[in-house]
Every structure is written in C-alpha cells, then in structure tokens.
Amino acid sequence: MTGLEKLREIGVEKIHDQTHIARKFVEDILNEKYFSMNKIQFAGFVSIIERDYNMDLHELIEAYNARLKKENAEKDEPFVVSVQEGEKQENKKGIYIAASLAAAGVLLAIFVFSSAVDEAPLQAPVNKVESEPVYDELNNSTIEEAKTNLTQLESGSAVLAAEEINATVEPVIQVSKFEIIPQSNLWIGIVDMDTFVRSQKLTSSPFELAADKEWLLVMGHGFVNFDVNGEEIRFKDAKKVWFAYENGKLTKLSRREFKEKNRGKAW
C-alpha cells in the first residue's frame, strides 16, 4: 500500500486534526489536485504529514514535480477536450469527427473561393453544415473552463471529459468580512492556521483579517466584538480569551482546545 493510499484510509478530518493543515489542502493532496498550492507550500505540507505519521511520501513530491514539468512542456500546446478511460467513447468520436469535418470544410471553402467565382455556391453548404456542430460542442465558455483545469490531467490521460471538468469545480462558501473590534486597548496574538506563522497587535482600533483564511486568536481580555460576514458577535470577559476562526465561523475556545489546534503551544 502506498503512502497516499494510507492517507486516504486515515481521512481528511483526522489528518487535519493531527497536522492542523487546512482541510482544503488536505483534500487536494489526497485527490492529487496539487496545483492549488505552490511548490514551497506543497513540500512543507508533505513534510509535516511525513513527520506526524512517520511515513515516506517521496512519491507525492515526484508526482508533483512530474506534473509541473508536464505543465511547463504543454504551455504552448493546442487545447483539446476528450474523455478519460472508462467513459463513453461516442462523445470522443463525435468531437473528433466534427472537428475533422469542420477543418476539411474550411480548406474546401478556401480552395473553391480562390479557384472560380461560379463555384462559390459549393462553399455555403459545406461550411454551414460542418462548422456549426463544432461551435456547439466547443464553445468559448467550455474551452476557458477546461483550460482552467488543464493542470489536473492524469499522467496517463491525454485530455479531460466535460463531465470531469464540471466535477472539479467545488462550491465555495462566500465570506466577505472578518473584523475584530476592541472595546478598549487590547493585546491580540494571531496565528495563521495555514502556515502557523504568529503575529501580534496592541490596538484599540478595529481591523480586519482575511475572511477566506483560518485563524487562531488569543487576547489579553474579552471586551471585544466581531463582525463576521455582516453578523455582529459581542463578548464581555475580563480574563484572557481564545478563539478559532475556521470555515467562515468564529468559535470561542478553552486554553486546552487552543493548544491542541496550535500544535501544543499556548501562544
């Protein structure tokens, strides 16, 4: 059993809880959708998983590098759409036949137009009959959407089917605002849950953090309000408080829960 297969058996939630890597990146690693991460991020996440689970995942790094090399080699290649192994072959044949007929129609039209004016009536039926199905099959929006997902091609597959293209687009929860509003001068420790980089502020003025990321917060006191996507959340606590902002939701934590999410560190 490969390291990737073992990770899939463990599951996204357990890996997220153990490593504190954001669920989205864990899911992308397990599904081999590597290019949601840059090379440094990917190598860092794989290193964390190897350390926490005591396993060798060199094959993931090799797969990432192979796909990156393939992507660079194919940047200037023409784009085509087909089907993966196991899907119906009729769709593939229909697209290829229609494209071939369209190309033949265009060449014939150019030849006829340049050879004699009285042969021009042959041009209209050839172009009209053969080119319209190709436009229906390969319209602009389909091409642009497929180009966006081109980096997710499997090593042994030449092209993706339209169904696979649509399946890779996952719904995204729209979160537009995450604002911290101190009621008095307040010390705030901030942990980026993607990288576990720490920063701190001493302020009495409202400020915003990126609403599409995940954060851990520790504060010197709890006289503070939050604006989470237009919803105001109020707290009044004279003691030290801890919070987690995950998946667009704010949760108050105990000190123990904060340490568990912060790799055992109280700050």
C-alpha positions in Angstrom: 0.0 0.0 0.0 1.4 3.4 -1.0 1.7 6.4 1.4 -1.1 8.1 -0.5 -3.4 5.1 -0.1 -2.7 5.0 3.7 -3.5 8.7 4.0 -6.8 8.2 2.1 -7.7 5.5 4.6 -7.0 7.9 7.5 -9.2 10.5 6.0 -9.3 14.3 5.7 -10.7 15.1 9.2 -8.1 13.0 11.1 -5.2 14.4 9.1 -6.5 18.0 9.6 -6.9 17.4 13.4 -3.4 15.8 13.6 -1.4 18.2 11.4 -3.6 21.3 11.5 -3.2 21.7 7.8 -6.2 23.4 6.3 -8.9 20.9 5.1 -8.9 22.3 1.6 -5.1 21.5 1.2 -5.5 18.0 2.8 -8.4 17.2 0.4 -6.3 18.5 -2.6 -3.3 16.3 -1.6 -5.5 13.2 -1.2 -7.2 13.9 -4.6 -3.9 14.7 -6.3 -5.0 18.3 -7.1 -1.6 19.6 -6.3 -1.7 22.9 -8.1 -3.9 24.7 -5.6 -0.5 25.0 -3.7 2.8 26.5 -4.8 5.9 24.3 -4.7 7.0 25.5 -1.3 3.6 25.1 0.3 3.2 21.6 -1.1 6.7 20.4 0.1 6.0 21.9 3.5 2.6 20.2 4.0 4.1 16.8 2.8 7.0 17.2 5.3 4.5 17.9 8.1 2.5 14.8 7.2 5.6 12.6 7.0 6.7 13.8 10.4 3.4 13.4 12.2 2.6 9.9 10.6 6.2 8.7 10.4 5.9 7.7 6.7 7.8 8.2 3.5 5.8 10.3 0.9 8.5 10.9 -1.7 6.2 9.6 -4.4 3.9 12.6 -3.8 6.9 15.0 -4.4 7.8 13.1 -7.5 4.2 13.2 -8.8 4.1 17.0 -8.2 7.4 17.6 -10.0 6.3 15.4 -12.9 3.1 17.3 -13.3 4.8 20.6 -13.0 7.3 19.5 -15.7 4.4 18.3 -17.9 2.5 21.6 -17.4 5.5 23.6 -18.5 6.1 21.5 -21.5 2.5 21.8 -22.6 2.0 25.5 -22.1 2.2 26.2 -25.9 0.4 23.0 -27.0 -3.1 23.4 -28.6 -6.0 22.6 -26.3 -8.3 19.7 -26.9 -11.2 18.1 -25.0 -11.9 14.4 -24.8 -12.9 11.6 -22.3 -11.0 9.7 -19.7 -10.6 5.9 -19.6 -13.9 4.1 -18.7 -16.2 6.8 -20.1 -18.4 6.5 -23.2 -16.3 6.6 -26.4 -19.1 8.0 -28.5 -18.6 11.6 -27.2 -14.9 11.4 -28.0 -15.5 10.1 -31.5 -18.2 12.7 -32.2 -15.9 15.6 -31.2 -13.0 14.3 -33.3 -15.2 13.6 -36.3 -16.9 17.0 -36.1 -13.6 18.8 -35.8 -12.1 16.9 -38.7 -15.1 17.6 -40.9 -15.0 21.3 -40.0 -11.3 21.6 -40.9 -12.0 19.9 -44.2 -14.9 22.2 -44.8 -12.8 25.3 -44.2 -10.0 24.1 -46.5 -12.5 23.2 -49.3 -14.2 26.6 -48.9 -10.8 28.4 -49.4 -10.0 26.3 -52.4 -13.4 26.8 -54.1 -13.3 30.6 -53.4 -9.9 31.0 -54.9 -10.5 28.8 -57.9 -13.6 30.2 -59.6 -16.4 32.6 -58.7 -19.1 30.4 -60.4 -18.2 27.6 -58.0 -18.9 29.7 -54.9 -22.4 28.0 -54.2 -20.5 24.9 -53.1 -18.9 26.9 -50.2 -22.0 27.7 -48.2 -23.5 24.2 -47.7 -20.0 22.7 -46.7 -19.2 25.4 -44.2 -22.7 25.7 -42.7 -23.3 22.0 -42.3 -20.0 21.1 -40.8 -18.9 24.1 -38.7 -22.0 24.6 -36.6 -21.8 21.3 -34.6 -18.2 22.1 -33.7 -19.2 25.5 -32.3 -22.0 23.8 -30.2 -19.5 21.2 -28.8 -16.5 23.6 -28.3 -18.0 27.0 -27.4 -15.8 29.7 -25.7 -17.0 29.1 -22.2 -16.3 25.3 -22.4 -12.8 26.0 -23.7 -12.0 28.6 -21.0 -13.4 26.4 -18.2 -11.4 23.4 -19.4 -8.1 25.4 -19.7 -8.5 26.3 -16.0 -8.5 22.7 -15.1 -5.8 21.6 -17.6 -3.2 21.1 -14.8 -5.3 18.4 -13.2 -4.9 15.9 -16.1 -3.8 12.4 -15.0 -0.4 11.2 -16.3 -1.8 8.5 -18.5 -4.7 10.6 -19.9 -4.4 12.8 -23.0 -7.5 15.0 -22.2 -10.5 15.5 -19.8 -14.2 15.0 -20.4 -16.6 17.8 -19.9 -18.2 15.9 -17.0 -14.9 15.7 -15.2 -14.3 19.5 -15.7 -17.6 20.3 -14.1 -17.0 17.9 -11.2 -13.7 19.5 -10.2 -15.5 22.9 -9.5 -16.4 22.8 -5.8 -18.9 25.2 -4.3 -17.2 27.9 -2.3 -18.7 29.5 0.8 -18.7 33.2 0.2 -17.2 35.0 3.3 -16.7 38.7 2.7 -15.6 40.1 6.1 -13.9 39.2 9.3 -13.3 42.3 11.5 -12.1 42.5 15.1 -13.5 45.5 17.1 -11.7 46.0 20.5 -13.8 47.9 23.1 -10.5 49.2 24.7 -6.8 48.8 24.3 -6.3 45.1 23.6 -3.3 42.8 23.0 -4.1 40.2 20.3 -1.9 37.2 19.3 -2.7 36.0 15.8 -1.8 32.5 14.3 -2.2 31.8 10.6 -3.5 28.2 10.6 -2.2 27.5 7.1 1.5 28.3 8.0 1.4 28.6 11.8 3.2 32.0 11.5 2.5 34.2 14.5 2.0 37.9 14.8 0.7 40.3 17.5 -1.0 43.6 17.8 -1.7 46.1 20.6 -4.6 48.3 19.5 -8.0 49.8 20.4 -9.0 50.3 16.7 -11.0 47.9 14.6 -9.1 45.9 12.0 -9.8 43.1 9.5 -8.2 39.8 8.8 -8.5 37.8 5.5 -12.0 36.3 5.7 -11.2 33.4 3.4 -8.4 32.1 5.6 -8.4 30.3 9.0 -7.0 31.9 12.2 -6.3 31.3 15.9 -6.6 34.3 18.2 -5.6 34.8 21.8 -6.5 38.1 23.6 -5.5 39.7 26.9 -9.1 40.3 27.7 -12.5 39.6 26.2 -14.1 43.0 25.9 -14.3 42.7 22.1 -16.8 42.4 19.3 -16.5 40.7 15.9 -18.1 41.3 12.5 -18.3 38.0 10.7 -19.8 38.5 7.2 -22.2 41.2 8.5 -23.1 39.4 11.7 -22.0 41.2 14.9 -20.8 38.9 17.8 -20.2 40.5 21.2 -18.1 39.3 24.2 -17.5 40.7 27.6 -14.9 38.9 29.6 -12.2 40.4 31.9 -10.0 37.3 31.6 -7.8 36.1 28.8 -9.8 34.5 25.9 -9.1 32.2 22.9 -10.9 31.9 19.6 -10.7 29.9 16.4 -11.9 31.3 13.0 -12.5 28.3 10.7 -14.6 27.9 7.6 -16.1 31.3 8.0 -17.2 30.7 11.6 -15.9 32.1 14.9 -15.7 29.8 17.9 -14.6 30.5 21.5 -12.1 28.0 22.8 -10.7 26.9 26.1 -6.9 27.2 26.6 -6.6 23.4 26.1 -8.5 23.5 22.8 -6.4 26.4 21.6 -3.2 24.4 22.4 -4.4 21.4 20.6 -5.1 23.4 17.4 -1.8 25.3 17.8 0.4 22.2 17.9 0.7 22.2 21.7 1.6 25.9 22.1 -0.4 28.3 24.3 0.8 31.1 22.1 
